[in-house]
């Protein structure tokens, strides 16, 4: 198999916006001392931990992302959410703490061009050259994901989006949970399978069945939505993997605890690996509804990507973890 042409991830960084066009955010809006009343393990799946083969040496991967070398890794037992944090869950967090996301404080976020209304398009005056499918939309944030003329009332069971790494960390501080490490995330995504491309095996569509929410068509101009969704899907859409976890491939990118480095597999230990040296970018896993083999073939379990911790887009979310 030929090595794929190395292309950037389908996400966009906060700094890609033109300098001076939009105001800098105020200091981080920290949640109040109020803590979530639920147990931090409520609704989570307990995983036994142990050894697994992490990473890949496949030529299908992106060497520049540091997807390998493949190695044997051990992680301790931990809990993880069966799905990404939903709009309903994030709404409760905001209601109880008064937290204001970074997208709100910046005053804008990235919205995929096909989801922007004609009225909102007339107000867009800044499009990043590197990722022109992202429109910088004033007033877009988690509760108005396509701009001020949108809402989430019919998407409360969809993953919350337009959340930065800092926003995800704030949610975890409130809930008593944490973000999974990259190693924990990949262990969970594999669902007990070894050296498989996807959470369910090596075939993208076994028996012709769609198993994840990714781009269907010609990216970024035409999505025929043959998998059922043009944008986000409900967090429990499609079949779960062997650990009972949903959407470990596609739907939304999920923030991880680690700083991102292409040397991750060479620089971290084989027991509970975690990259803690600041690099300016945080790791993301899983791919999103915008991923397509022709451009961002990163919905494979070993695939890695990153973004600056203040960045927010319409295809980035998170799930939570916990250790006793």
Secondary structure, DSSP 8 states (H G I E B T S, - for coil): ---------S---GGGS-TTTS----S-----S---SS-TTTTEEEE--EEEEES---TTS-GGGT----EEEEE--EEEESS--BHHHHHHHHHHH----HHHHHTEEEEEGGGS-HHHHTT---B-STTTTEEEEET-BTTBTT-TT---TT-TTBB--S--HHHHHHHHHHHT-EE--HHHHHHHHHTT-SS-SBTTBS-TTGGG---SB---EETTTEE--TTS-SS--BTT-S---TTS---SSBSSEEEEEEE--TTHHHHS-SBS----S--S-EEEES--TT--TTT----STT--EEE-TT--BTTEE--EEE--
